Amino acid sequence: MADPVEVNESFTVLKSPEELFAFWRRLENLPSFMKHIDSVENIDDRRSHWRVRAPGGSHVEWDAEIVEEETGRLIAWRSLPGSEIANGGSVRFRPATGNRGTVVEVTLFYEPPGGRAGAGLAKIFGEEPHIQVREDLRRFKQLNETGEIPTIEGQPSGRGPDREKVGGRKKRSAEPAHAAGSRRREVTP
């Protein structure tokens, strides 16, 4: 068995610890900013069922329980015996200095499925856990500060049908609008 992977990341979010704790504690919110989580379903007040995407298009599932909770400050959890992935961790919410929001600190550990080979395979597929958690926290910050997570998904590339390929690059027509019969109007302040 490989050594457990441990991840520690933090971000400052411009909201109160109580607001951020309440959002995170509603575990069904987690897939909204954690890209690798498909779903979290509450079993009862302390236990939940997790379904997570794994490298290579597979999925893993487990049940977890909250083992420590301090409203507005801390949520700590661990997977239950018999889970596909043994894991646990905590998220802490503490006021940032100078009344500048909340420092959200995540500590996570898990035993990679497949041992060392599984951990290496995950990195090959771009599933490096430190980067994943950092990006999850970045999306958490965006969602809580602005109400949305900005994306370029579905945006046009800027290459329209009016462009022609010139020297390996896309280029607009070189003829200015006024040369095609229209007059440019000078505007003075």
N, C-alpha and C positions, 0 to 999 in steps of 0.2 A: 504494500500500500504506500502511496506517495504521501509526503508530508502535506498537511492541510495548506491551502492557499489562504493567505490573509491579506485583506485590502483595507486601507485606511485613507479616506478622502474627506474633504470638507469644503463647503461653499458658504458664503454669506448671502443671505436672502433678505430683501427689504420688506419684511413682514414680522409680526410679533411671534415669539416662540409658541404661544398658545394657538394662533391661527395655523401655523405650519404643522404643529403636532396634530391638531384636529384633522387636517387634510391627510397627513400620512397615516394616521390611525384608521381612517376609512380605507382599509386595505384594497378594496376594489378600485381605488384611485391609482394604485401603483402602476398598472399597465399603461396609464395615460402618459407617463413620462419615462418608464423603463421599457425600452424597445424589445428586450429579450423576453419579457414576461407576456404570455398570452392571456392568463387569467389568474385571479386570486378570488376564491370563493370562501366566505365565512362559514364555518361549521357551527361554531357557537361564539361566545364573547372572547374566548382565548385561543381557539384553534381555527386553522384555515387550511384550505387545499390549494396548492400552487401548481400551475402548468407553465413550463418555461421552454423556450426554443434552445436547442443544443446545436453544436457544430454539425454540419453535414445534413441539415434539414430534419434532424430527429427532434424528439421532445422528451423531457423528463418531468416527472410529477412527484410530489411529496406532500405530506401533511406537516404543519409546523404549529408551534404553540408559543404564545407570548409568555415569557418567564419572569419578566420584570416590567413594570410600567409606573411612571411618575407623570401624571397629567401635566402637559406643557413642557416636560423636560426630557423624558427618556422612554423608549420602547426597545426591549431586548427580546430576542426570540431564539428558538432552536428547532431543528427538524425533529420529528418524532421517530422512535425506533422503527426500522423497516423501510425507511425512506430511500428512494433511488439515489439521492445525494445527501450525505450528512452535511448539514450546514447550520450556521447560527450567526448571530451578530447583534448589533445595536445601532440605534440612531439617537443622537443626543441633540437637543435644541437649547442653545444658551445665548443670552443677549450679547450682541456684538458691542465692542467698546464704542463710546461716544453716541449711544442711542442710534446706531446705524443698522438696525435690523437684527437678524439672528444668524449665528453660526450653526450650520447643520453639519454634524460630524457622523459619518457612517463608518462603522467597523464591521467587516464581514469576513467570515471564514467558511471554507467548504473543502471537502475531500473530492478532488476531481474524479469523475467516473473514468475508469480505465487506468487509474494511477498516473505515473509520470508520462506514459505514452498519451493518455487522454489529455493531460495538461498541455503537452507539446502540440497535439493535434488542434486543440482549441486555439492556441496562439497562431498556428498556421492559417486557420480560418478567420483570423482577425478578431477573435473573441478574448483579447487580453483583458483580464478582470479589472485592473486599475483604470484602464481607459474607459471601459464600459461604465464603471461606477462614476467616474468623473463626468462623463457625458450624461448619465442619468441625472446627476445632481445639477448639471447645467440646464437640462430641460425642466427639472423641478423648479429651479429659480425662475426661468422664463415663464412657466405656466403660472406660478404664484404671483409674480410681479406684474405681468402684463395680461394674464388670462388666456394666453395662447403660446404655442411653440412655433416660432417662425420657421418656414421651410421653403425650399425652392422646388419641391416636388410638384410636378404638373405645370411648371412654368415653361413658356416657350424658350427656345434656345437663342432667339434673335436672328436666326437664319430664315429669312422669308423667301418666297418664290421670286421676288424682284431682285435678288442678288445673283450675280454671276461669278463663276470661279475664275480668278485671275492669278496666275503664278502660284497656285497652291493655296491661295487665301480667298475668302469670300470678300466681295467688294460691291458696293452700291454703284449705280450708274454715276459716271463722273460728270455728267452734264448738269449744271446748276439749274434750278427751277426757272430763273429769269431768262435763261438762254432758250428755253422752249416756248417763248412767246409771252410769258407773264412778266410783269414789271415788279421790281423790288421797290418797296416804298421805304424811304429813309425816315426814321423817327428821331426827332431831336428832343432833348430833355427840356 
